[in-house]
Amino acid sequence: MQMSITYTMNFCVFRDNGPSSFRPLFYVYCTGKQRSGQGKMPDAKRTDPKLDRGAYKEKQKKQDFLSKRRMIKCWPHHFAAKGMQTMEVKKVDHIGIAVRSIEKALPFYTDVLGLPFLGIEEVESEQVKVAFLQAGEAKIELLEPLSPESAVATFIEKRGEGIHHVALGVEDITERIRELKEHGIRMIQDAPKRGAGGAWVAFMHPKSTGGVLYELCERTKTEGHQ
C-alpha cells in the first residue's frame, strides 16, 4: 500500500538558539492506511529523522511538523504534482512610488535623503514617467502619470500618492510566472512585457497577495539602471 501524505499550514514555536520565533511549517500526517482523521497535534519540538527521510513503512504512521523545503526534499514527486515548488527571489529590485509630480517630489529624495539620481524616462505603453534613484542595493522608482486614464493616475485618484508596488528581482521570469500560477496566484500579465529601464516585468494581482501589488522584474547586465 502506498503511503499517503496530508499537509496543512500551521505555525509552531521553536526555541533552538535564543528567543522563540515563529516559523511557517506544514503539519504532516503520513500513514499507509486510509486516513480517518489528522489526530491530535504532536508536541514535537524537532522533526523525527525517520519522517525527514520519508522512511515510514506501510503500517506505520507519523504526525509532525516539517518546513515546506524539507517536505519538497522528502517527497519531490508529490509536491511537483501539487505545484508546490518554491519560487526563488534574488532581491528587492525596487519600490514604486506614485506621485503627482516628479519635479516636486524629487528634491526630498535627492536633497534630504541624499539618494543618487539615476535618470528619467517615459514608458509610453503605461502612460507614465519614471524617475530612478539608488537606495543601497535596491532602487526607488517615482511614477508620474502622463494621462488621466493611466493605471498610476487611477491609483492616485483612489488612494493618493504613496507606495504603488514592490518589485522582486528574479531570473527566468517566464518560469517564475509558471510557478506562481501553479501556486494559484493570479497574474495581471500571463507573459512578461518590457518595462522601465528595459527590464522584463509582470505583475501579480493584489487579490492573490494580501492586497500588495508585487512585480516580477528580470534585468540583464546590458540593461540600464542595474
DRENSEDO-891480 format. One record per residue: x, y negated, z negated of N, C-alpha, C in turn; residue in one letter. Coordinates in steps of 0.05 Angstrom, whole numbers, plus 5000, padded with zeros to 4 digits. Example, Ala and Ser with C-alpha at 12.3 -4.5 7.8 and 13.67 -1.06 7.14 Angstrom:
526451144844524650904844526450664844a525750454858527350214857525849994843s
//
This chain:
501750245000500050005000501849755000m501149565016502849325019502149124997q504249004986503848804965502448564976m500548464960499148214967500247994950s500147744960501247514945499147304944i498547204920496646984917498146764903t497746514913499246294901497446044900y497645894878496245644875498145434863t497745184869499544974859498944914830m501044914813500744844785503144684776n503144594752505444454741506244584714f508844614710509844744686512044584675c512244564648514444414635516844594631v519144504641521644654637523444484619f524844614601526744484584529444624587r530744584610533244714616535644564604d535944314612538144144603537043864597n536843794572535943534566532843524564g531743284568528843234564527243414583p524743474575523043634592522243474616s521743614638520943474663518943644677s517143514692515143654707516143724734f515643974743516444054770514144184783r513544124809511444264823512144554828p510544744819511045024822508645174832l509045404843506845584851506345794830f503845824823503146044805502746294822y504246504816504446734834503146974820v501547114836500347364826500947574848y502547774841503347974860502448244850c501248404867500348664860500048844884t500249104880499849294902497049384903g495449314882492649394882490949154891k488349214897486649004905486248804882q486448554888486348344867483548324855r483348324829480848284815480748024800s482847874802483047614788485847544783g486447294776489147204772490147254744q488247334726489147404699489947154683g491147194660491946974643494546854653k494846604649497346474657499646564639m501946614650504146714633505446484618p506846554597508346354581511246354590d511846454614514546494623515946214626a518346194614519845944618521745974641k522346224649524046264672522846484689r523446474714522446664733523746934729t522147144729523247414727524947474751d527447564747529247604770528247814790p526648014781525548204800523548074819k521947894807520047754824521447574844l523647444834525147264852526247414876d526947674873527947834895525647964910r523247934901521048064915521148364911g522048464887522748744883520448914871a518148794867516048944854514749154873y514249394863513249614879510249614880k509149824892506349834898504549804873e505149954852503349964830504149774808k506149614813506949414794505649144800q505348984780504348714785505748514767k505748274775507148064760505847794765k505647634744504647364746506947174737q507546974751509746794743509646534758d511446354752511746104766514246124784f513846034809516046014828515845754843l518145634849518145394866517545484894s516545294911515845364938518345454954k520645334948523045414962523745704956r523445784931524046064924521946254936r519446164938517346324950518046374979m518946164993519646205021521946395025i523846375006526246545007525546835003k523646884984522947164977521147284999c519247135009517347245029517147065053w519247035069519246845091517146895112p516547155118514547215138511747135129h511247175103508547105093508146805095h510146645088509846355088509946245116f511446375134511446285162508646315174a507246525167504546565176502646365165a503246265141501546075128502345785134k504445745149505345475156506545325133g508045465116509045335091511945245093m513045235117515845145120516144855110q518044795094518444535083519744345104t518644105107519843915126522243785113m524343735128526743605118526843315124e527043145104527242855107530142775102v531442635120534242555117534542315098k532742125101532941885084530441715088k530141505072528141305078529341115098v528341115122529440945144528940655139d526440585135525740305129523040285116h522440045105519839985095518639755111i516339805123515039595139513239415122g513639155126512038955110510638775130i508038765127506338595145506338305135a506938125153507037835146505537675167v504437455160503137285180505137135197r507437065185509536915199512337015190s513837125209516637205203518236955195i517836735210519336495205519036395176e516636415165516136325137517036535117k516936795124517637005105520637055104a522037005126524837085128526736955106l526436695100528236575080528336715053p526136835044526136975019528137215020f528037355042529737595045532737525049y533237315064535937245071537237055050t535736845041536836645023536636724994d534536864987534036944959535237214953v534437414969535437684965538137734977l538937574996541537595008541837835027g539637925039539738155057540738065084l542538215096543638145123541338165144p541137965160539137955182540338095206f538838285217539738455239538738365267l536438225267535338145293532338155294g531238055316528338055320527738165348i525538305350524738405377521638425377e520538435401517638465404517138745415e515138875403514139135413511439085426v511539065452509138995467506839195464e507539445463505539655461503939635435s505139525414503839495388502939205383e503539025402502838745399503938625372q506438675368507638595342510538495347v511338305331514138205330515338325305k517838425307519138565285521838435279v522338375254524938285244526238495226a528838545230530138755215532138635195f532238745171534138665151535338915138l537938905132539239135120538839115089q538039345077537839355048539139615039a541739605035543239845028543240035052g542540285047542540485068539940465084e537940335073535340305087535040025099a532739975111532239715123529539615115k529239355116526639225113525739145141i523239205148522139135175519738945171e520038695178517938505176516238515202l513638545199511838575221509938345223l510138195245508337965250506538035274e503938015271502138085294502337865315p502237955340502237775363499437745375l497537895365494837885375492837955352s490537825352488537885331487538175332p487938295356487038575359489138785351e491438695344493538885337492939025310s494139265306493739415281494739255257a496939115260498038965238496238725231v495038595251493138385245490738485230a489738715238487438835224488138905195t490639005191491539065164491538825147f492738605157492938355142490138245136i488338265155485638165152484138315129e484638575127483238735107484738735080k487338735080488838775055490738545048r491138365066493038145062495838235068g497738055065500538115070501638315049e503538475057504738665039505738915053g506439115037507539365048505639495067i506539545091504839665112505339965114h507840045115508540325118511240395107h511740645102514340745094515340935116v517640885127518741055149520841245138a520441495145522241715137524041795160l526641785156528541865177528642165179g528342265204528342555209530042615234v530642865237531742965262529643145276e529743155302527943325318525043255310d524143015316521542915307519243085317i519543205341517343365352516943615335t519043735325518843965307517743885280e518443645271517443555245514343515247r513443405270510543375274509143645273i510343835286509144105286508944215257r511044185241511044285214508844145197e508643885201506543735186503743825193l503243875218500643965227500044245216k502144405214501744675202500944655173e501844445159501144395132498344265129h497044215152494444085152494443785151g496843665156497043375155496043265182i494243075180493142945204495042735214r495642745240497442565253495942355269m496842105268495641895285496641935314i499142015317500242095343501042385342q500142535362500842825364503542855377d504542645389507242655402508642395396a511242395393512742155387512641945409p512941695402513041475421515241285414k516041115432518140925427517240705409r518840645388518140425370520340215370g520340045350522239835347525039945344a527039805356529739905355530340135372g528440215390528840445407528440715395g527540715370527140975356524641115366a524641385362522241545367520641555341w518041485342516441475318513841615321v512641685299509941795297508941755269a506341695267505141625241503341855231f503441895205501542075191499041905183m496742035184494341885176494241855146h493641615136493641575107491641755092p489541845105487642015092488842295085k491042355098492442615092494742575072s495442325065497842275049497342115024t494842125014494241974990494041674993g493341595017492941305022495441155032g497641285035500141155044500541215073v501241005089501841045117504741115120l505341365126508141455130508741475160y511141385166512141405194514541595195e514541775215516941925221518641765240l521241755236522941585252525541735259c525941775285528441915294530041715310e532541675302534441495316536841655326r538041565347540641675356542741465351t545241545353547541365347547641145367k546441175391546640975411544440765409t542440815391540240635388540940415368e539540185371540139955354539139985326g540039805308539239785281539540045266h541940165268542440415254542540365224q
//
